[in-house]
């Protein structure tokens, strides 16, 4: 009986203490939630860098748009894999920058290394120094986003490992 009670307690604790995907996204700044052609990427970048400084995180800049099939697949992957989603947002401030036919955000994009495909990601320090340009296809395995590759990426590029990377 005690074993059944303990199992029920653990299960209920997990389901009630881990926020759902919808609950988690409500706490994020709008620039971390959606691609928007109307948003000012420079103002959003300043806000993201400020938040990164305050919370000791790097900024993960995701370039894409609402038209981008693989952007939707990446969002769906993160929604279905809370371990990856929570590690990502615990260790990075996500900044989504929209590029589209209606608004290419040329002035902002000119300040970044070339995009190799969409979605494309960059990692920036909280001081605004670009330290990585990444094709998101590298986070896939057999044509699907990989939990293992995502978690390795997060571990390798979070602030804690930054001192090792920058000093090499």
N, C-alpha and C positions, 0 to 999 in steps of 0.2 A: 504494500500500500504506500509506504514511504517513497519507494522508487517511482511509482506512478505519479505521486504528488510532485516529486522533484522534476520529472520529465515535463509535466504540465506547466510547472512554474517556469522552467527554462524556455519552453516554447512560447508561452504567453509573454515573457519578458522580451524575447527576440522580436515578436510581432508588434508589440506595443512600444518598444523603445527605439527601434530603427525607423526613422522617418521614411515615408513612402516617397516615390519619385516626385509626385505632385507636391507634397509638403516640402521637399528639399528645394525644388525650383522656385517656390514662392519666396524663399529667403535670399535668392540671388538677385543681384542688380539686373536690370533689364538687358544691359549690354552682354550679360553672360547667358541669357536665355534664348534670344532670337536674333536672326539676321534682320536688320531693318535698313532699307534704302534711305530712310529719312533721318537716321541718327548721324551725328557729327562724329566721325571716327577719332578726330583729334581730342575732342572733349571726353569721349569715352576712354581713350587711352590714358589721358591724364587722371581720370577717376580710377581706372584700373591700377595704374602705377601707385597712386596714393593709397589705395586699399592694400596693395601688395606690400608697401612699406609698413603700413600699420599692423599687418598680420604676418610679416616675415615669410612671404611667399614670392614665387616668380609669377610672371604673367604668361599665360598660354594664349597666344593670338591665333584664332581660327579664321581663315579666309574662306568664304563660300557664299552661299545665298539660299534663299527659299526655293530656287529653281534647281538646286544641286541634289541629284539623287543620292550620291554618296554621303553628303552632309546629313540627309535624312536617315540613311542607314547607320551613320555614326551616332546620331542622337538616339535612335532606336536601340542600338547596341548598349549605349550607356544607361538607358532607361531599364533595360532588361538585366543589367549587371551592376547591382547596387554597390558591390565591393569596389569596382573600378570607378564608378560615378563618385562615390564618397571620397576615395583616395584622390581622384582628380581635383575635386573642389576643396579638399582639405589642404592640398599642397600647391595649388595654383589658383590665381584669379583668372577666370576665363573671359576673354574679350573676343566676341564674335564681330567680325567686320564683313559687311555685305559688299559684294561686287556683282553687278548685273548690267544688263544693257541699259537700263534706266539710270543707273548711277554706278560708275566704275570706281569711284573714290580714287581717282588718279593721283591727286596730290599726296594722299596718305600712302598709296601703294608704291609711289615713286621712292619713298624713304626705306622700303624693304627690299631684301634680295628677291630675285625673280621667283614667281610662283610656278611650280612644276605641274600642277594639276589641282583639282578641287575635290575635297577640301584640302587646304594646305595649312600647316601650323608653323608658328615661330614661338620660341621661348625667349622672353626678355627678363632681365633682372628687375628688381624694384627700383633700380636707378635708371632704367630705360635702355640698358645695354643689351643688344641682340646677341644671344649666345647659341642659337640653333635655328636652322631652317629645315623643316621636316616634311617629306612627302608622306601622307597618311597611309599610302599603300604599304609602307614598311610596318604598319601596325596590323596588317592582315596576314592570315594564314589560310591557304586554300580558298581564297576569294571571300573570306569573312574576317571581320575584326576579331582579334585574338585577345582573350583575357590576359594570358601570360605576357604577350608583347606590350599591351597597354600598361600592365603593372610594372614591367621592367622599365618602360619609358618614363613613367611617373617617378619611380625610384631613382633613376639615373639623372633626371633633370630637375628634381626638387631642390629647394634651397640648401638642405643639409649637405648634398653632394656637390654643390656649386663650387665651394672652395677648392675641392680636388680638381674639378674640371678646368676652372679658370687658371689655376696655377700650373697646369701642364704645359 
